[in-house]
Amino acid sequence: MKIPLVLQKVSAGFPSPATDYVQDEIDLNSELIKNAPATFVIRVQGNSMNDHKISNGDLLVVDRSLHLSKNCIAIINFNNELVVKHIIKQQQHFYINHTTGKILIDEHSDINVWGVVTYIIHATYK
Amino acid sequence: MQPTNNIIALVDCNSFYVSCERLFRPDLKRKPVVVLSNNDGCIISRSNEAKQIGIKMGEPLFKAKPLIDKYKVSVFSSNYELYGDLSRRVMKILQQFASNIEFYSIDEAFLDLSNMNMSSVHEYIAHIRKIILQWTGIPVSIGAATTKTLAKVANHIAKKNNIGVEEFISKDQEYIDQALQTFPVEEVWGIGRQLSKFFRNGNIMNAYQLKHVDNYWIRKNRTVMVAKTVHELNGISCFPLNVIPTLRKNCCVSRSFGKTITNLPDLMEAVVNHCITAAERIRSEGLIAKSLYVFIKTSRFKSNYISRVQQVDLPIATNNTMELVHAASRALESIYVAGYNYSKAGILLSNLKPKDEYADNLFSHIRKPLDTVMNVMDEANNRFGKGAITLAAARGKHHYRIRRGHSSRIDTSYIAMAPTVRAF
């Protein structure tokens, strides 16, 4: 998607001087996607992540080339289902909060990382 | 001829279509999975688990049905939007690791690594493998050697060992020869079924024996291509990387119908849609067509088999959808015979040439606006999805649509078809 970026406000009534100031276009792809071949756009189902500003129907920009960091949001393979989760870090280990308490994320277990969420795209006008 | 110092790596995606379907379905890991051809006809991709229970490559679905039911095999219709996007991602990553690449097929590429230090090849290809797996989720096997044919052998070994890579670069000749001895002659690149029969009759059973066949004798009895294959097994490169894709001469779009079609309007809708797809394809490659063929046929397996084809030579070579559709419609009308159950229709654009090869002519001023319309159409369809703008003749009841009963319906290049995850 490309949107022209205009540097001056346009006043009505006379030929727009702004046309001379069209500098470039805003390129949301390059802004939101840092590593294209590793980035996927994924839609959210359900409202369980509302506390973390993620709602049903939102689009997530997910980068598989990134590593987990403190307080990040990630797509987790949770017992063979892909879910979106908030990640907590304690003593060099990463965990997810679950009803049964916190669960360790481990590459070699059934709870591992699929990708790291870098942006949430939420529509405010429908 | 001296052995060359080339380093060629073959990157091959493992059970590619199955791996694509597994990307958003972790539950399918270590389970038997198959992907079907267009119209859900035959099995064209199998997971290792599906291979192990005895499902054969190319087998019709109905034949594999007992095994599929018994072992609860997951079955998918082919989803080329998804596979195409993941293939593009893999190829894009490869471009970061080598500047000379031959994109050999949707799931294979040859890399030129000739400038590398021989001792670091193993580490390098292992790193490429790791990055592709992490970034795209697609497992690949990589084999490196001094020729394409040997790289293919190394790749076969990489597929079976547990690290996914193999190289014949830092290894001595004895090691390579041992690998060739266990490599059946019919698996050698370029040796098909007929040739392997010929060699097996001559007691040449493996790649090592083939490597030592007298080259003069081969040339006398077989083709130069086979002689080149033998050279390549000896480490003498005869098949260089095709870095520049060769411009194609033809573009064919044809499909079998989900169910048979008898009337002309439904047939027309199918031909028009195929024509639009073909025109889009040659435009994206900067080509124009001088002639086209339209063909329709009934099932070969039923009585009353007919197959009809009409060629049209276009007055001026073009890639304009409207002009091509017009010509294709007239061609279809001329070959259509009522009273048959047609099972397949298609279009072939041929005598393709790069667009700028044709100089302006008397009608150029009429064509310019038509080309502008095409640009707008392509732009809009890119932005809003395939078929956003099309011709009225292409909009119908879609009786011709192919069967895709088991599609995952995910397209990672199109937001409306984005994969989903559960908030949890």
Chai-1 contact restraints between the chains, C-beta under 6 A:
chainA,res_idxA,chainB,res_idxB,connection_type,confidence,min_distance_angstrom,max_distance_angstrom,comment,restraint_id
A,P37,B,R89,contact,1.0,0.0,6.0,A-B,restraint_1
A,P37,B,K92,contact,1.0,0.0,6.0,A-B,restraint_2
A,P37,B,I93,contact,1.0,0.0,6.0,A-B,restraint_3
A,P37,B,W135,contact,1.0,0.0,6.0,A-B,restraint_4
A,A38,B,W135,contact,1.0,0.0,6.0,A-B,restraint_5
A,F40,B,T412,contact,1.0,0.0,6.0,A-B,restraint_6
A,V41,B,A418,contact,1.0,0.0,6.0,A-B,restraint_7
A,I42,B,A418,contact,1.0,0.0,6.0,A-B,restraint_8
A,I42,B,P419,contact,1.0,0.0,6.0,A-B,restraint_9
A,I42,B,V421,contact,1.0,0.0,6.0,A-B,restraint_10
A,R43,B,A418,contact,1.0,0.0,6.0,A-B,restraint_11
A,R43,B,T420,contact,1.0,0.0,6.0,A-B,restraint_12
A,V44,B,A423,contact,1.0,0.0,6.0,A-B,restraint_13
A,Q45,B,T420,contact,1.0,0.0,6.0,A-B,restraint_14
A,Q45,B,R422,contact,1.0,0.0,6.0,A-B,restraint_15
A,G46,B,R422,contact,1.0,0.0,6.0,A-B,restraint_16
A,G46,B,A423,contact,1.0,0.0,6.0,A-B,restraint_17
A,S48,B,A423,contact,1.0,0.0,6.0,A-B,restraint_18
A,S48,B,F424,contact,1.0,0.0,6.0,A-B,restraint_19
A,M49,B,A423,contact,1.0,0.0,6.0,A-B,restraint_20
A,R64,B,W135,contact,1.0,0.0,6.0,A-B,restraint_21
A,S65,B,W135,contact,1.0,0.0,6.0,A-B,restraint_22
A,I75,B,V421,contact,1.0,0.0,6.0,A-B,restraint_23
A,N77,B,P26,contact,1.0,0.0,6.0,A-B,restraint_24
A,N80,B,P26,contact,1.0,0.0,6.0,A-B,restraint_25
A,N80,B,D27,contact,1.0,0.0,6.0,A-B,restraint_26
A,L82,B,V421,contact,1.0,0.0,6.0,A-B,restraint_27
A,V83,B,V421,contact,1.0,0.0,6.0,A-B,restraint_28
A,V83,B,R422,contact,1.0,0.0,6.0,A-B,restraint_29
A,V83,B,F424,contact,1.0,0.0,6.0,A-B,restraint_30
A,V84,B,V421,contact,1.0,0.0,6.0,A-B,restraint_31
A,V84,B,A423,contact,1.0,0.0,6.0,A-B,restraint_32
